[in-house]
Amino acid sequence: MAEYTLVHNEAENKYEYHIDGNIAHITYDNQDGVLHITHTIVPEALAGKGLAKILTIDVMNEVEKQGLKVQPQCSYTVAFMEKNPEFQRLLG
C-alpha cells in the first residue's frame, strides 16, 4: 500500500488526501463526539487504487486517537465496517 498524508480539514468537516492535484475525502458531521460519516469521495483520476479503503482506515485510526466514535451513513463506510470488524469498537 502506498503512503498518503491524512489532512484534517476541520473548516469543511473533511479528512482528505491531496494526490497529484486531486483530493480524495471523507466528510462527516460531528454530533457530540460521534462522527456521522456522510460521504466517501475518490475522484475518477484516482479510482481503482484501493484509495477509499486506505483513506477509511486512516480516518478510523485518527478517530480512535482522538477518542471519538463513528456512525457510518454513506454506503461505502457501512460496507467497510461490516467487512472490517476490528473497527466496530469505534461505533457510537
GIDA-V213026 format. One record per residue. OMEGA is omega as a letter, one per 40 degrees, with the letter a starting at -180 (* if undefined). Layout:
OMEGA  OMEGA
//
This chain:
i  i  i  i  i  i  i  i  a  a  a  a  a  i  a  i  i  a  i  i  i  i  i  a  i  i  a  i  a  i  i  i  i  i  i  a  a  a  i  a  i  a  a  a  a  a  i  a  a  a  i  i  a  i  a  i  i  i  i  i  i  i  i  i  a  i  a  i  i  i  a  i  i  a  a  a  i  i  i  a  i  a  a  a  i  i  a  i  a  a  a  *
//
